[in-house]
């Protein structure tokens, strides 16, 4: 499987953050000095953080605060 197929499959599985980070690493040629386990952990952490940030933003919007606040 080539890299384009990998990125497309990640997007289809709704792992967009992993797909975009993987694409950036391929484009910038930054994956040579990383083991497979480290790279998978990096992608997984990125996806996890993206989902957590999206959840927090959604909950803040749904809370309907009168004034905009920053955390």
mmCIF file of the N, C-alpha and C atoms, coordinates in Angstrom:
data_MODEL
# 
_entry.id   MODEL 
# 
loop_
_atom_site.group_PDB 
_atom_site.id 
_atom_site.type_symbol 
_atom_site.label_atom_id 
_atom_site.label_alt_id 
_atom_site.label_comp_id 
_atom_site.label_asym_id 
_atom_site.label_entity_id 
_atom_site.label_seq_id 
_atom_site.pdbx_PDB_ins_code 
_atom_site.Cartn_x 
_atom_site.Cartn_y 
_atom_site.Cartn_z 
_atom_site.occupancy 
_atom_site.B_iso_or_equiv 
_atom_site.pdbx_formal_charge 
_atom_site.auth_seq_id 
_atom_site.auth_comp_id 
_atom_site.auth_asym_id 
_atom_site.auth_atom_id 
_atom_site.pdbx_PDB_model_num 
ATOM 1   N N  . UNK A 1 1  ? 0.850   -1.164 0.000  1.00 0.00 ? 1  UNK A N  1 
ATOM 2   C CA . UNK A 1 1  ? 0.000   0.000  0.000  1.00 0.00 ? 1  UNK A CA 1 
ATOM 3   C C  . UNK A 1 1  ? 0.904   1.238  0.000  1.00 0.00 ? 1  UNK A C  1 
ATOM 4   N N  . UNK A 1 2  ? 0.600   2.189  -0.883 1.00 0.00 ? 2  UNK A N  1 
ATOM 5   C CA . UNK A 1 2  ? 1.424   3.392  -0.921 1.00 0.00 ? 2  UNK A CA 1 
ATOM 6   C C  . UNK A 1 2  ? 0.901   4.431  0.073  1.00 0.00 ? 2  UNK A C  1 
ATOM 7   N N  . UNK A 1 3  ? 1.646   5.521  0.209  1.00 0.00 ? 3  UNK A N  1 
ATOM 8   C CA . UNK A 1 3  ? 1.315   6.526  1.217  1.00 0.00 ? 3  UNK A CA 1 
ATOM 9   C C  . UNK A 1 3  ? -0.008  7.229  0.946  1.00 0.00 ? 3  UNK A C  1 
ATOM 10  N N  . UNK A 1 4  ? -0.334  7.464  -0.323 1.00 0.00 ? 4  UNK A N  1 
ATOM 11  C CA . UNK A 1 4  ? -1.606  8.113  -0.644 1.00 0.00 ? 4  UNK A CA 1 
ATOM 12  C C  . UNK A 1 4  ? -2.784  7.242  -0.223 1.00 0.00 ? 4  UNK A C  1 
ATOM 13  N N  . UNK A 1 5  ? -2.669  5.950  -0.438 1.00 0.00 ? 5  UNK A N  1 
ATOM 14  C CA . UNK A 1 5  ? -3.733  5.039  -0.017 1.00 0.00 ? 5  UNK A CA 1 
ATOM 15  C C  . UNK A 1 5  ? -3.864  5.037  1.506  1.00 0.00 ? 5  UNK A C  1 
ATOM 16  N N  . UNK A 1 6  ? -2.738  5.086  2.184  1.00 0.00 ? 6  UNK A N  1 
ATOM 17  C CA . UNK A 1 6  ? -2.756  5.109  3.649  1.00 0.00 ? 6  UNK A CA 1 
ATOM 18  C C  . UNK A 1 6  ? -3.484  6.346  4.153  1.00 0.00 ? 6  UNK A C  1 
ATOM 19  N N  . UNK A 1 7  ? -3.159  7.496  3.589  1.00 0.00 ? 7  UNK A N  1 
ATOM 20  C CA . UNK A 1 7  ? -3.803  8.748  4.000  1.00 0.00 ? 7  UNK A CA 1 
ATOM 21  C C  . UNK A 1 7  ? -5.300  8.687  3.726  1.00 0.00 ? 7  UNK A C  1 
ATOM 22  N N  . UNK A 1 8  ? -5.678  8.199  2.561  1.00 0.00 ? 8  UNK A N  1 
ATOM 23  C CA . UNK A 1 8  ? -7.100  8.102  2.210  1.00 0.00 ? 8  UNK A CA 1 
ATOM 24  C C  . UNK A 1 8  ? -7.846  7.147  3.140  1.00 0.00 ? 8  UNK A C  1 
ATOM 25  N N  . UNK A 1 9  ? -7.232  6.046  3.485  1.00 0.00 ? 9  UNK A N  1 
ATOM 26  C CA . UNK A 1 9  ? -7.883  5.088  4.389  1.00 0.00 ? 9  UNK A CA 1 
ATOM 27  C C  . UNK A 1 9  ? -8.032  5.661  5.793  1.00 0.00 ? 9  UNK A C  1 
ATOM 28  N N  . UNK A 1 10 ? -7.030  6.401  6.234  1.00 0.00 ? 10 UNK A N  1 
ATOM 29  C CA . UNK A 1 10 ? -7.144  7.048  7.541  1.00 0.00 ? 10 UNK A CA 1 
ATOM 30  C C  . UNK A 1 10 ? -8.304  8.042  7.547  1.00 0.00 ? 10 UNK A C  1 
ATOM 31  N N  . UNK A 1 11 ? -8.456  8.786  6.460  1.00 0.00 ? 11 UNK A N  1 
ATOM 32  C CA . UNK A 1 11 ? -9.570  9.737  6.361  1.00 0.00 ? 11 UNK A CA 1 
ATOM 33  C C  . UNK A 1 11 ? -10.906 9.008  6.352  1.00 0.00 ? 11 UNK A C  1 
ATOM 34  N N  . UNK A 1 12 ? -10.985 7.897  5.626  1.00 0.00 ? 12 UNK A N  1 
ATOM 35  C CA . UNK A 1 12 ? -12.226 7.131  5.562  1.00 0.00 ? 12 UNK A CA 1 
ATOM 36  C C  . UNK A 1 12 ? -12.605 6.562  6.925  1.00 0.00 ? 12 UNK A C  1 
ATOM 37  N N  . UNK A 1 13 ? -11.608 6.257  7.731  1.00 0.00 ? 13 UNK A N  1 
ATOM 38  C CA . UNK A 1 13 ? -11.869 5.741  9.079  1.00 0.00 ? 13 UNK A CA 1 
ATOM 39  C C  . UNK A 1 13 ? -12.094 6.873  10.083 1.00 0.00 ? 13 UNK A C  1 
ATOM 40  N N  . UNK A 1 14 ? -12.216 8.088  9.566  1.00 0.00 ? 14 UNK A N  1 
ATOM 41  C CA . UNK A 1 14 ? -12.428 9.286  10.382 1.00 0.00 ? 14 UNK A CA 1 
ATOM 42  C C  . UNK A 1 14 ? -11.290 9.525  11.358 1.00 0.00 ? 14 UNK A C  1 
ATOM 43  N N  . UNK A 1 15 ? -10.075 9.325  10.872 1.00 0.00 ? 15 UNK A N  1 
ATOM 44  C CA . UNK A 1 15 ? -8.866  9.612  11.633 1.00 0.00 ? 15 UNK A CA 1 
ATOM 45  C C  . UNK A 1 15 ? -8.121  10.742 10.926 1.00 0.00 ? 15 UNK A C  1 
ATOM 46  N N  . UNK A 1 16 ? -8.816  11.854 10.753 1.00 0.00 ? 16 UNK A N  1 
ATOM 47  C CA . UNK A 1 16 ? -8.301  12.974 9.974  1.00 0.00 ? 16 UNK A CA 1 
ATOM 48  C C  . UNK A 1 16 ? -7.029  13.579 10.530 1.00 0.00 ? 16 UNK A C  1 
ATOM 49  N N  . UNK A 1 17 ? -6.928  13.692 11.847 1.00 0.00 ? 17 UNK A N  1 
ATOM 50  C CA . UNK A 1 17 ? -5.725  14.267 12.448 1.00 0.00 ? 17 UNK A CA 1 
ATOM 51  C C  . UNK A 1 17 ? -4.516  13.377 12.175 1.00 0.00 ? 17 UNK A C  1 
ATOM 52  N N  . UNK A 1 18 ? -4.713  12.064 12.279 1.00 0.00 ? 18 UNK A N  1 
ATOM 53  C CA . UNK A 1 18 ? -3.622  11.132 11.969 1.00 0.00 ? 18 UNK A CA 1 
ATOM 54  C C  . UNK A 1 18 ? -3.231  11.250 10.502 1.00 0.00 ? 18 UNK A C  1 
ATOM 55  N N  . UNK A 1 19 ? -4.223  11.357 9.633  1.00 0.00 ? 19 UNK A N  1 
ATOM 56  C CA . UNK A 1 19 ? -3.964  11.448 8.197  1.00 0.00 ? 19 UNK A CA 1 
ATOM 57  C C  . UNK A 1 19 ? -3.178  12.701 7.867  1.00 0.00 ? 19 UNK A C  1 
ATOM 58  N N  . UNK A 1 20 ? -3.574  13.831 8.437  1.00 0.00 ? 20 UNK A N  1 
ATOM 59  C CA . UNK A 1 20 ? -2.874  15.078 8.123  1.00 0.00 ? 20 UNK A CA 1 
ATOM 60  C C  . UNK A 1 20 ? -1.452  15.079 8.666  1.00 0.00 ? 20 UNK A C  1 
ATOM 61  N N  . UNK A 1 21 ? -1.252  14.552 9.875  1.00 0.00 ? 21 UNK A N  1 
ATOM 62  C CA . UNK A 1 21 ? 0.098   14.491 10.434 1.00 0.00 ? 21 UNK A CA 1 
ATOM 63  C C  . UNK A 1 21 ? 0.968   13.526 9.641  1.00 0.00 ? 21 UNK A C  1 
ATOM 64  N N  . UNK A 1 22 ? 0.419   12.382 9.258  1.00 0.00 ? 22 UNK A N  1 
ATOM 65  C CA . UNK A 1 22 ? 1.169   11.413 8.454  1.00 0.00 ? 22 UNK A CA 1 
ATOM 66  C C  . UNK A 1 22 ? 1.570   12.035 7.116  1.00 0.00 ? 22 UNK A C  1 
ATOM 67  N N  . UNK A 1 23 ? 0.640   12.742 6.484  1.00 0.00 ? 23 UNK A N  1 
ATOM 68  C CA . UNK A 1 23 ? 0.930   13.396 5.208  1.00 0.00 ? 23 UNK A CA 1 
ATOM 69  C C  . UNK A 1 23 ? 2.041   14.435 5.371  1.00 0.00 ? 23 UNK A C  1 
ATOM 70  N N  . UNK A 1 24 ? 1.981   15.227 6.466  1.00 0.00 ? 24 UNK A N  1 
ATOM 71  C CA . UNK A 1 24 ? 3.030   16.222 6.718  1.00 0.00 ? 24 UNK A CA 1 
ATOM 72  C C  . UNK A 1 24 ? 4.390   15.555 6.903  1.00 0.00 ? 24 UNK A C  1 
ATOM 73  N N  . UNK A 1 25 ? 4.429   14.463 7.636  1.00 0.00 ? 25 UNK A N  1 
ATOM 74  C CA . UNK A 1 25 ? 5.695   13.764 7.869  1.00 0.00 ? 25 UNK A CA 1 
ATOM 75  C C  . UNK A 1 25 ? 6.251   13.179 6.578  1.00 0.00 ? 25 UNK A C  1 
ATOM 76  N N  . UNK A 1 26 ? 5.383   12.665 5.724  1.00 0.00 ? 26 UNK A N  1 
ATOM 77  C CA . UNK A 1 26 ? 5.839   12.133 4.437  1.00 0.00 ? 26 UNK A CA 1 
ATOM 78  C C  . UNK A 1 26 ? 6.382   13.263 3.574  1.00 0.00 ? 26 UNK A C  1 
ATOM 79  N N  . UNK A 1 27 ? 5.625   14.359 3.526  1.00 0.00 ? 27 UNK A N  1 
ATOM 80  C CA . UNK A 1 27 ? 6.010   15.503 2.701  1.00 0.00 ? 27 UNK A CA 1 
ATOM 81  C C  . UNK A 1 27 ? 7.346   16.087 3.154  1.00 0.00 ? 27 UNK A C  1 
ATOM 82  N N  . UNK A 1 28 ? 7.540   16.188 4.461  1.00 0.00 ? 28 UNK A N  1 
ATOM 83  C CA . UNK A 1 28 ? 8.762   16.771 5.015  1.00 0.00 ? 28 UNK A CA 1 
ATOM 84  C C  . UNK A 1 28 ? 9.861   15.741 5.239  1.00 0.00 ? 28 UNK A C  1 
ATOM 85  N N  . UNK A 1 29 ? 9.580   14.470 4.936  1.00 0.00 ? 29 UNK A N  1 
ATOM 86  C CA . UNK A 1 29 ? 10.542  13.372 5.080  1.00 0.00 ? 29 UNK A CA 1 
ATOM 87  C C  . UNK A 1 29 ? 11.081  13.278 6.515  1.00 0.00 ? 29 UNK A C  1 
ATOM 88  N N  . UNK A 1 30 ? 10.169  13.271 7.494  1.00 0.00 ? 30 UNK A N  1 
ATOM 89  C CA . UNK A 1 30 ? 10.550  13.256 8.904  1.00 0.00 ? 30 UNK A CA 1 
ATOM 90  C C  . UNK A 1 30 ? 10.344  11.910 9.584  1.00 0.00 ? 30 UNK A C  1 
ATOM 91  N N  . UNK A 1 31 ? 10.116  10.847 8.843  1.00 0.00 ? 31 UNK A N  1 
ATOM 92  C CA . UNK A 1 31 ? 9.807   9.578  9.506  1.00 0.00 ? 31 UNK A CA 1 
ATOM 93  C C  . UNK A 1 31 ? 10.951  8.573  9.453  1.00 0.00 ? 31 UNK A C  1 
ATOM 94  N N  . UNK A 1 32 ? 12.111  8.992  9.027  1.00 0.00 ? 32 UNK A N  1 
ATOM 95  C CA . UNK A 1 32 ? 13.221  8.051  8.861  1.00 0.00 ? 32 UNK A CA 1 
ATOM 96  C C  . UNK A 1 32 ? 13.849  7.609  10.174 1.00 0.00 ? 32 UNK A C  1 
ATOM 97  N N  . UNK A 1 33 ? 13.958  8.499  11.147 1.00 0.00 ? 33 UNK A N  1 
ATOM 98  C CA . UNK A 1 33 ? 14.687  8.192  12.379 1.00 0.00 ? 33 UNK A CA 1 
ATOM 99  C C  . UNK A 1 33 ? 13.781  7.761  13.528 1.00 0.00 ? 33 UNK A C  1 
ATOM 100 N N  . UNK A 1 34 ? 12.592  7.285  13.208 1.00 0.00 ? 34 UNK A N  1 
ATOM 101 C CA . UNK A 1 34 ? 11.622  6.918  14.235 1.00 0.00 ? 34 UNK A CA 1 
ATOM 102 C C  . UNK A 1 34 ? 11.235  5.453  14.044 1.00 0.00 ? 34 UNK A C  1 
ATOM 103 N N  . UNK A 1 35 ? 11.150  4.731  15.157 1.00 0.00 ? 35 UNK A N  1 
ATOM 104 C CA . UNK A 1 35 ? 10.713  3.340  15.059 1.00 0.00 ? 35 UNK A CA 1 
ATOM 105 C C  . UNK A 1 35 ? 9.215   3.304  14.759 1.00 0.00 ? 35 UNK A C  1 
ATOM 106 N N  . UNK A 1 36 ? 8.744   2.166  14.326 1.00 0.00 ? 36 UNK A N  1 
ATOM 107 C CA . UNK A 1 36 ? 7.324   2.015  13.996 1.00 0.00 ? 36 UNK A CA 1 
ATOM 108 C C  . UNK A 1 36 ? 6.451   2.260  15.227 1.00 0.00 ? 36 UNK A C  1 
ATOM 109 N N  . UNK A 1 37 ? 6.872   1.757  16.379 1.00 0.00 ? 37 UNK A N  1 
ATOM 110 C CA . UNK A 1 37 ? 6.109   1.957  17.616 1.00 0.00 ? 37 UNK A CA 1 
ATOM 111 C C  . UNK A 1 37 ? 6.049   3.430  18.010 1.00 0.00 ? 37 UNK A C  1 
ATOM 112 N N  . UNK A 1 38 ? 7.184   4.114  17.904 1.00 0.00 ? 38 UNK A N  1 
ATOM 113 C CA . UNK A 1 38 ? 7.216   5.537  18.233 1.00 0.00 ? 38 UNK A CA 1 
ATOM 114 C C  . UNK A 1 38 ? 6.337   6.344  17.283 1.00 0.00 ? 38 UNK A C  1 
ATOM 115 N N  . UNK A 1 39 ? 6.379   5.993  16.008 1.00 0.00 ? 39 UNK A N  1 
ATOM 116 C CA . UNK A 1 39 ? 5.596   6.715  15.010 1.00 0.00 ? 39 UNK A CA 1 
ATOM 117 C C  . UNK A 1 39 ? 4.103   6.496  15.224 1.00 0.00 ? 39 UNK A C  1 
ATOM 118 N N  . UNK A 1 40 ? 3.727   5.264  15.510 1.00 0.00 ? 40 UNK A N  1 
ATOM 119 C CA . UNK A 1 40 ? 2.320   4.967  15.788 1.00 0.00 ? 40 UNK A CA 1 
ATOM 120 C C  . UNK A 1 40 ? 1.855   5.699  17.043 1.00 0.00 ? 40 UNK A C  1 
ATOM 121 N N  . UNK A 1 41 ? 2.697   5.741  18.063 1.00 0.00 ? 41 UNK A N  1 
ATOM 122 C CA . UNK A 1 41 ? 2.364   6.465  19.290 1.00 0.00 ? 41 UNK A CA 1 
ATOM 123 C C  . UNK A 1 41 ? 2.216   7.958  19.010 1.00 0.00 ? 41 UNK A C  1 
ATOM 124 N N  . UNK A 1 42 ? 3.072   8.510  18.176 1.00 0.00 ? 42 UNK A N  1 
ATOM 125 C CA . UNK A 1 42 ? 2.996   9.921  17.809 1.00 0.00 ? 42 UNK A CA 1 
ATOM 126 C C  . UNK A 1 42 ? 1.680   10.233 17.104 1.00 0.00 ? 42 UNK A C  1 
ATOM 127 N N  . UNK A 1 43 ? 1.322   9.409  16.113 1.00 0.00 ? 43 UNK A N  1 
ATOM 128 C CA . UNK A 1 43 ? 0.071   9.608  15.383 1.00 0.00 ? 43 UNK A CA 1 
ATOM 129 C C  . UNK A 1 43 ? -1.140  9.450  16.300 1.00 0.00 ? 43 UNK A C  1 
ATOM 130 N N  . UNK A 1 44 ? -1.098  8.440  17.162 1.00 0.00 ? 44 UNK A N  1 
ATOM 131 C CA . UNK A 1 44 ? -2.209  8.185  18.076 1.00 0.00 ? 44 UNK A CA 1 
ATOM 132 C C  . UNK A 1 44 ? -2.390  9.335  19.062 1.00 0.00 ? 44 UNK A C  1 
ATOM 133 N N  . UNK A 1 45 ? -1.294  9.823  19.627 1.00 0.00 ? 45 UNK A N  1 
ATOM 134 C CA . UNK A 1 45 ? -1.371  10.955 20.552 1.00 0.00 ? 45 UNK A CA 1 
ATOM 135 C C  . UNK A 1 45 ? -1.944  12.188 19.867 1.00 0.00 ? 45 UNK A C  1 
ATOM 136 N N  . UNK A 1 46 ? -1.527  12.421 18.624 1.00 0.00 ? 46 UNK A N  1 
ATOM 137 C CA . UNK A 1 46 ? -2.027  13.576 17.877 1.00 0.00 ? 46 UNK A CA 1 
ATOM 138 C C  . UNK A 1 46 ? -3.536  13.464 17.663 1.00 0.00 ? 46 UNK A C  1 
ATOM 139 N N  . UNK A 1 47 ? -4.005  12.294 17.270 1.00 0.00 ? 47 UNK A N  1 
ATOM 140 C CA . UNK A 1 47 ? -5.439  12.078 17.054 1.00 0.00 ? 47 UNK A CA 1 
ATOM 141 C C  . UNK A 1 47 ? -6.201  12.242 18.368 1.00 0.00 ? 47 UNK A C  1 
ATOM 142 N N  . UNK A 1 48 ? -5.670  11.692 19.448 1.00 0.00 ? 48 UNK A N  1 
ATOM 143 C CA . UNK A 1 48 ? -6.310  11.776 20.761 1.00 0.00 ? 48 UNK A CA 1 
ATOM 144 C C  . UNK A 1 48 ? -6.464  13.236 21.193 1.00 0.00 ? 48 UNK A C  1 
ATOM 145 N N  . UNK A 1 49 ? -5.382  14.011 21.073 1.00 0.00 ? 49 UNK A N  1 
ATOM 146 C CA . UNK A 1 49 ? -5.416  15.415 21.465 1.00 0.00 ? 49 UNK A CA 1 
ATOM 147 C C  . UNK A 1 49 ? -6.389  16.214 20.607 1.00 0.00 ? 49 UNK A C  1 
ATOM 148 N N  . UNK A 1 50 ? -6.426  15.924 19.315 1.00 0.00 ? 50 UNK A N  1 
ATOM 149 C CA . UNK A 1 50 ? -7.349  16.611 18.410 1.00 0.00 ? 50 UNK A CA 1 
ATOM 150 C C  . UNK A 1 50 ? -8.799  16.346 18.820 1.00 0.00 ? 50 UNK A C  1 
ATOM 151 N N  . UNK A 1 51 ? -9.125  15.111 19.118 1.00 0.00 ? 51 UNK A N  1 
ATOM 152 C CA . UNK A 1 51 ? -10.492 14.766 19.534 1.00 0.00 ? 51 UNK A CA 1 
ATOM 153 C C  . UNK A 1 51 ? -10.843 15.400 20.881 1.00 0.00 ? 51 UNK A C  1 
ATOM 154 N N  . UNK A 1 52 ? -9.904  15.400 21.800 1.00 0.00 ? 52 UNK A N  1 
ATOM 155 C CA . UNK A 1 52 ? -10.147 16.010 23.104 1.00 0.00 ? 52 UNK A CA 1 
ATOM 156 C C  . UNK A 1 52 ? -10.376 17.510 22.959 1.00 0.00 ? 52 UNK A C  1 
ATOM 157 N N  . UNK A 1 53 ? -9.557  18.178 22.159 1.00 0.00 ? 53 UNK A N  1 
ATOM 158 C CA . UNK A 1 53 ? -9.731  19.612 21.929 1.00 0.00 ? 53 UNK A CA 1 
ATOM 159 C C  . UNK A 1 53 ? -11.075 19.907 21.270 1.00 0.00 ? 53 UNK A C  1 
ATOM 160 N N  . UNK A 1 54 ? -11.461 19.086 20.298 1.00 0.00 ? 54 UNK A N  1 
ATOM 161 C CA . UNK A 1 54 ? -12.759 19.269 19.644 1.00 0.00 ? 54 UNK A CA 1 
ATOM 162 C C  . UNK A 1 54 ? -13.906 19.082 20.633 1.00 0.00 ? 54 UNK A C  1 
ATOM 163 N N  . UNK A 1 55 ? -13.769 18.109 21.529 1.00 0.00 ? 55 UNK A N  1 
ATOM 164 C CA . UNK A 1 55 ? -14.809 17.857 22.531 1.00 0.00 ? 55 UNK A CA 1 
ATOM 165 C C  . UNK A 1 55 ? -14.950 19.048 23.468 1.00 0.00 ? 55 UNK A C  1 
ATOM 166 N N  . UNK A 1 56 ? -13.831 19.587 23.916 1.00 0.00 ? 56 UNK A N  1 
ATOM 167 C CA . UNK A 1 56 ? -13.861 20.736 24.816 1.00 0.00 ? 56 UNK A CA 1 
ATOM 168 C C  . UNK A 1 56 ? -14.501 21.936 24.126 1.00 0.00 ? 56 UNK A C  1 
ATOM 169 N N  . UNK A 1 57 ? -14.115 22.195 22.883 1.00 0.00 ? 57 UNK A N  1 
ATOM 170 C CA . UNK A 1 57 ? -14.707 23.306 22.129 1.00 0.00 ? 57 UNK A CA 1 
ATOM 171 C C  . UNK A 1 57 ? -16.214 23.119 21.960 1.00 0.00 ? 57 UNK A C  1 
ATOM 172 N N  . UNK A 1 58 ? -16.640 21.898 21.651 1.00 0.00 ? 58 UNK A N  1 
ATOM 173 C CA . UNK A 1 58 ? -18.066 21.608 21.477 1.00 0.00 ? 58 UNK A CA 1 
ATOM 174 C C  . UNK A 1 58 ? -18.830 21.826 22.780 1.00 0.00 ? 58 UNK A C  1 
ATOM 175 N N  . UNK A 1 59 ? -18.282 21.351 23.884 1.00 0.00 ? 59 UNK A N  1 
ATOM 176 C CA . UNK A 1 59 ? -18.947 21.513 25.177 1.00 0.00 ? 59 UNK A CA 1 
ATOM 177 C C  . UNK A 1 59 ? -19.049 22.983 25.582 1.00 0.00 ? 59 UNK A C  1 
ATOM 178 N N  . UNK A 1 60 ? -18.021 23.765 25.281 1.00 0.00 ? 60 UNK A N  1 
ATOM 179 C CA . UNK A 1 60 ? -18.067 25.197 25.581 1.00 0.00 ? 60 UNK A CA 1 
ATOM 180 C C  . UNK A 1 60 ? -19.152 25.872 24.754 1.00 0.00 ? 60 UNK A C  1 
ATOM 181 N N  . UNK A 1 61 ? -19.238 25.517 23.467 1.00 0.00 ? 61 UNK A N  1 
ATOM 182 C CA . UNK A 1 61 ? -20.281 26.095 22.609 1.00 0.00 ? 61 UNK A CA 1 
ATOM 183 C C  . UNK A 1 61 ? -21.669 25.708 23.114 1.00 0.00 ? 61 UNK A C  1 
ATOM 184 N N  . UNK A 1 62 ? -21.844 24.447 23.488 1.00 0.00 ? 62 UNK A N  1 
ATOM 185 C CA . UNK A 1 62 ? -23.147 23.963 23.947 1.00 0.00 ? 62 UNK A CA 1 
ATOM 186 C C  . UNK A 1 62 ? -23.544 24.550 25.299 1.00 0.00 ? 62 UNK A C  1 
ATOM 187 N N  . UNK A 1 63 ? -22.573 24.960 26.082 1.00 0.00 ? 63 UNK A N  1 
ATOM 188 C CA . UNK A 1 63 ? -22.873 25.520 27.399 1.00 0.00 ? 63 UNK A CA 1 
ATOM 189 C C  . UNK A 1 63 ? -23.617 26.845 27.277 1.00 0.00 ? 63 UNK A C  1 
ATOM 190 N N  . UNK A 1 64 ? -23.419 27.541 26.174 1.00 0.00 ? 64 UNK A N  1 
ATOM 191 C CA . UNK A 1 64 ? -24.150 28.784 25.937 1.00 0.00 ? 64 UNK A CA 1 
ATOM 192 C C  . UNK A 1 64 ? -23.797 29.900 26.904 1.00 0.00 ? 64 UNK A C  1 
ATOM 193 N N  . UNK A 1 65 ? -22.539 30.047 27.214 1.00 0.00 ? 65 UNK A N  1 
ATOM 194 C CA . UNK A 1 65 ? -22.108 31.135 28.088 1.00 0.00 ? 65 UNK A CA 1 
ATOM 195 C C  . UNK A 1 65 ? -22.448 32.481 27.457 1.00 0.00 ? 65 UNK A C  1 
ATOM 196 N N  . UNK A 1 66 ? -22.801 33.445 28.293 1.00 0.00 ? 66 UNK A N  1 
ATOM 197 C CA . UNK A 1 66 ? -23.150 34.770 27.775 1.00 0.00 ? 66 UNK A CA 1 
ATOM 198 C C  . UNK A 1 66 ? -21.937 35.512 27.236 1.00 0.00 ? 66 UNK A C  1 
ATOM 199 N N  . UNK A 1 67 ? -20.812 35.332 27.870 1.00 0.00 ? 67 UNK A N  1 
ATOM 200 C CA . UNK A 1 67 ? -19.599 36.037 27.455 1.00 0.00 ? 67 UNK A CA 1 
ATOM 201 C C  . UNK A 1 67 ? -18.552 35.032 27.006 1.00 0.00 ? 67 UNK A C  1 
ATOM 202 N N  . UNK A 1 68 ? -17.780 35.458 26.022 1.00 0.00 ? 68 UNK A N  1 
ATOM 203 C CA . UNK A 1 68 ? -16.687 34.623 25.517 1.00 0.00 ? 68 UNK A CA 1 
ATOM 204 C C  . UNK A 1 68 ? -15.567 34.609 26.551 1.00 0.00 ? 68 UNK A C  1 
ATOM 205 N N  . UNK A 1 69 ? -15.045 33.459 26.858 1.00 0.00 ? 69 UNK A N  1 
ATOM 206 C CA . UNK A 1 69 ? -13.950 33.340 27.816 1.00 0.00 ? 69 UNK A CA 1 
ATOM 207 C C  . UNK A 1 69 ? -12.859 32.481 27.211 1.00 0.00 ? 69 UNK A C  1 
ATOM 208 N N  . UNK A 1 70 ? -11.653 32.621 27.731 1.00 0.00 ? 70 UNK A N  1 
ATOM 209 C CA . UNK A 1 70 ? -10.562 31.777 27.258 1.00 0.00 ? 70 UNK A CA 1 
ATOM 210 C C  . UNK A 1 70 ? -10.013 30.976 28.422 1.00 0.00 ? 70 UNK A C  1 
ATOM 211 N N  . UNK A 1 71 ? -9.521  29.807 28.102 1.00 0.00 ? 71 UNK A N  1 
ATOM 212 C CA . UNK A 1 71 ? -9.014  28.911 29.134 1.00 0.00 ? 71 UNK A CA 1 
ATOM 213 C C  . UNK A 1 71 ? -7.519  29.029 29.191 1.00 0.00 ? 71 UNK A C  1 
# 
